[in-house]
Amino acid sequence: MKREVLRRMHAPTPIKIADVTGVILAGGRGSRMGGEDKGLMMLNGLPLYQHVLQRLQPQVATLCISANRNTESYQQSGFPVIADTFPGYAGPLAGMLAALRFINSSWALFASCDTPFLPPDLAKRLWQQKGEANAVWVRNGERDHPTLALVHRCVADPLADFLHRGDRKLMLFLQQIAAKAVIFADDPQSFTNINTPDELHSYGEEC
């Protein structure tokens, strides 16, 4: 959105956390993008998901991508691509479930593919403030960002039960497993979501 956003994101130096796999959530229908695959929409010469990948990769041990179409395009990243195992485009929770079943690490750091300005200390701050919780998510000001979450793989079974009951609300699930919010109040632009073609065009022009 602003050049200042990108300049701020170069500091501090990221710290890689060995027991965390980064998971980029790119499995949605892209309804607000006119049905286009949001993760592959171009921003400043790169697909949106690649911006997220570049932010996460220095912070985690490895990465994977949750995607339900255009698998070959995402595989060009060199990282595994995981499709939902739960049928019917059940939302981000389905992507989370598939990833939690797939990863070898104990923790997954989830990030949606439309958040290209993530802070370089996202993993560190979530890790340091998780305490005994099995999941933490980002709260920026008065807004929750539940798709930006650090989640232990032990919640896979409760998540599967939640989905089989017909529930789809991510915040409700996080509340049911006693997850907690981690406050990020110092840089609101870091958690900007790009949801529409107009927003994509606007950020591309100004960055």
Summary of the structure (lengths in Angstrom):
residues: 207
radius of gyration: 15.8
end to end distance: 5.5
largest distance: 45.1
contacts: 677
relative contact order: 0.20
helix: 39%
strand: 23%
